[in-house]
Structures are given as structure tokens and as C-alpha cells.
């Protein structure tokens, strides 16, 4: 099978279910941004400091593929076979956040992204996750989207923030706090 089909040369693509839409459609923007987020999670997973978290980060990537497949499915086409997102997926992230936070000092200031390249990767992934969440919410305003998707993205951005803090601690890097001019 060839990677190129030429069917998108006119600016349209097909949803799972067959409907053709413009590549600028909100649904395409939403699952395209999920794909971008997934790529950054892959970059984060590839960092040596995350070797012990590789399985969890791969699990997140799997769930993002699930979200992408869900968003790529034409509304009303329940007969299209695809994986589902479950409450247990949210609970896994919450459990991981709680475990990480238990070893971190209380947050007393806003944190500026930076301090170490891997910490910055966490913040980039977090901000892409937030943008993904906004894209999905934009789509929700015009078409049905499962609410669990927004919940998962919201929880994932929290996870990525706390992960950045934990990695800074593991690497012995001082968190860069925001001290506003007064």
C-alpha cells in the first residue's frame, strides 16, 4: 500500500464512516492536535530520565490514539469499530499525579517553564495538551463529543505539569518560579 493516495489533494479528507470534510474542519483540527500532542509525549518518553515511566507514557500515547480515532469518527457512526476511553484511564492519571505530588514540596508560586531541557519538554507537552483541550471544546460546541475526552485531556495536562516538577526534583534542578515585579 502506498502512503500517498492523492485523495486529499483538493483539501478534503475522510472521517471514519466515510464523510468527506475539509482539512480545516474543527474535527480534523481537534484530532490533528491530538496527534501533535502524541508526538511530544513520544519525545518526552524518549528522554533517559523517563525510562522508568516509559510504560505509563506509552499508555498515554495509546489513549491519545484512542481519542484521535474517536474524534476521527463521523458522528452517528456507532457501527465503526474503535477503542474506547474509560473512567479507569482517568483514575490511572489521578493515581500517578497523587503519587508524584506526595514527594514534592507544596506549590507556593507559579512555575516558569524551564530549568532543564526535559522539564521544558514537559511544559511544551502540557501547553499542547491544553490547546488540544480547547480544540475539542470548540468542536463540542457544534457536534457531540464524549465528555470523557475533555476530562482525560484536562487530567493529562495536570499530569504533565506535575511530571515536570518531579523531573526537576529528580535531576536536582531548581524550579524556576515566577516573581512578579511590583
C-alpha positions as CSV (number, residue, x, y, z in Angstrom):
1,X,0.0,0.0,0.0
2,X,1.3,3.4,-0.9
3,X,1.4,6.1,1.7
4,X,0.1,8.7,-0.7
5,X,-3.4,8.4,-2.1
6,X,-3.9,11.8,-3.7
7,X,-7.4,11.9,-2.3
8,X,-6.5,14.8,-0.1
9,X,-5.1,16.9,-2.9
10,X,-8.2,19.1,-3.0
11,X,-8.1,19.9,0.7
12,X,-10.5,17.3,1.9
13,X,-10.1,14.1,3.9
14,X,-12.4,11.3,5.0
15,X,-13.7,10.7,8.5
16,X,-14.1,7.1,9.8
17,X,-17.5,6.4,8.4
18,X,-16.9,7.9,5.0
19,X,-18.0,11.5,5.2
20,X,-15.5,13.9,3.4
21,X,-14.7,17.2,5.1
22,X,-12.3,20.0,4.6
23,X,-8.9,19.5,6.3
24,X,-9.7,22.8,8.2
25,X,-12.8,21.3,9.8
26,X,-12.9,21.6,13.6
27,X,-12.9,17.8,13.9
28,X,-9.7,17.5,11.8
29,X,-8.1,20.3,13.8
30,X,-9.0,18.5,17.1
31,X,-7.6,15.1,16.2
32,X,-4.6,16.7,14.4
33,X,-3.7,18.5,17.6
34,X,-4.1,15.2,19.5
35,X,-1.6,13.8,17.0
36,X,0.8,16.7,17.7
37,X,0.4,16.1,21.4
38,X,1.1,12.4,21.0
39,X,4.3,13.2,19.1
40,X,5.5,15.4,22.0
41,X,4.6,12.7,24.5
42,X,6.8,10.4,22.4
43,X,9.7,12.9,22.6
44,X,9.2,13.1,26.4
45,X,9.1,9.3,26.7
46,X,12.4,9.0,24.8
47,X,14.2,11.0,27.5
48,X,16.5,8.9,29.6
49,X,15.1,10.3,32.8
50,X,11.7,8.8,31.8
51,X,12.9,5.2,31.3
52,X,11.1,4.1,34.5
53,X,7.9,6.0,33.2
54,X,8.1,4.7,29.7
55,X,5.3,2.2,30.1
56,X,3.0,4.8,31.5
57,X,3.8,7.4,28.8
58,X,3.2,4.7,26.2
59,X,-0.1,4.1,27.8
60,X,-0.9,7.8,27.5
61,X,0.1,7.6,23.8
62,X,-2.2,4.6,23.3
63,X,-5.1,6.6,24.9
64,X,-4.3,9.6,22.7
65,X,-4.6,7.3,19.7
66,X,-8.0,6.2,21.1
67,X,-9.0,9.8,21.4
68,X,-7.8,10.5,17.9
69,X,-9.8,7.6,16.5
70,X,-12.9,8.7,18.4
71,X,-12.6,12.3,17.1
72,X,-11.9,11.0,13.5
73,X,-15.2,9.0,13.6
74,X,-18.1,10.6,11.8
75,X,-20.8,11.5,14.3
76,X,-23.6,9.0,14.4
77,X,-21.5,6.1,13.1
78,X,-21.5,3.9,16.1
79,X,-21.0,0.8,13.9
80,X,-17.4,1.9,13.2
81,X,-15.2,-0.3,15.4
82,X,-12.7,1.7,17.5
83,X,-11.3,1.5,21.1
84,X,-12.9,3.4,23.9
85,X,-11.7,5.6,26.7
86,X,-12.8,4.5,30.2
87,X,-13.0,6.1,33.7
88,X,-10.1,3.8,34.7
89,X,-7.9,5.8,32.3
90,X,-8.7,9.0,34.3
91,X,-8.1,7.2,37.6
92,X,-4.7,6.0,36.4
93,X,-3.6,9.6,35.8
94,X,-5.0,10.7,39.1
95,X,-3.2,8.0,40.9
96,X,0.1,8.9,39.2
97,X,-0.4,12.6,40.0
98,X,-1.1,11.8,43.7
99,X,2.0,9.6,43.9
100,X,4.2,12.3,42.3
101,X,2.8,15.1,44.4
102,X,3.4,13.1,47.6
103,X,7.2,13.5,47.1
104,X,7.1,17.2,46.0
105,X,7.2,20.3,48.1
106,X,3.9,22.3,48.2
107,X,3.5,24.7,45.3
108,X,3.7,28.2,46.6
109,X,4.5,30.2,43.4
110,X,3.7,29.9,39.7
111,X,6.5,28.0,37.9
112,X,8.1,29.3,34.7
113,X,8.8,26.6,32.1
114,X,12.5,25.8,32.0
115,X,15.4,24.8,34.2
116,X,16.3,21.7,32.2
117,X,15.5,20.6,28.6
118,X,13.4,17.6,29.8
119,X,11.4,19.9,32.2
120,X,10.8,22.2,29.2
121,X,9.6,19.2,27.1
122,X,7.0,18.5,29.9
123,X,5.8,22.1,29.7
124,X,5.6,22.1,25.9
125,X,3.6,18.9,26.0
126,X,1.4,20.4,28.7
127,X,0.6,23.5,26.7
128,X,-0.1,21.4,23.6
129,X,-2.4,19.3,25.7
130,X,-4.3,22.5,26.8
131,X,-4.6,23.6,23.2
132,X,-5.9,20.2,22.3
133,X,-8.5,20.5,25.1
134,X,-9.5,23.9,23.7
135,X,-9.9,22.4,20.1
136,X,-12.0,19.6,21.4
137,X,-14.2,22.1,23.4
138,X,-14.6,24.2,20.2
139,X,-15.8,21.0,18.4
140,X,-18.1,20.2,21.3
141,X,-20.0,23.4,20.7
142,X,-21.1,22.3,17.3
143,X,-21.0,18.4,17.4
144,X,-21.3,15.8,20.0
145,X,-18.0,14.8,21.7
146,X,-17.8,12.3,24.5
147,X,-17.2,14.3,27.7
148,X,-14.6,11.8,28.9
149,X,-12.2,13.1,26.2
150,X,-12.2,16.6,27.7
151,X,-11.8,15.1,31.2
152,X,-8.9,13.0,30.1
153,X,-7.1,15.9,28.4
154,X,-7.6,18.1,31.5
155,X,-6.2,15.4,33.7
156,X,-3.3,14.8,31.3
157,X,-2.3,18.4,31.4
158,X,-2.2,18.3,35.2
159,X,-0.1,15.1,35.0
160,X,2.4,16.7,32.6
161,X,2.7,19.7,34.9
162,X,3.4,17.6,38.0
163,X,5.7,15.4,36.0
164,X,7.8,18.4,35.0
165,X,8.1,19.3,38.7
166,X,9.1,15.7,39.6
167,X,11.7,15.5,36.9
168,X,13.2,18.8,38.1
169,X,13.5,17.3,41.5
170,X,14.9,14.0,40.2
171,X,17.5,15.9,38.2
172,X,18.4,18.2,41.1
173,X,17.2,21.3,39.1
174,X,15.8,24.2,41.0
175,X,12.3,25.1,39.8
176,X,12.1,28.5,38.1
177,X,9.4,30.4,40.0
178,X,7.7,33.5,38.7
179,X,8.3,36.5,40.9
180,X,6.2,39.4,39.5
181,X,7.5,42.9,39.6
182,X,5.6,45.1,42.0
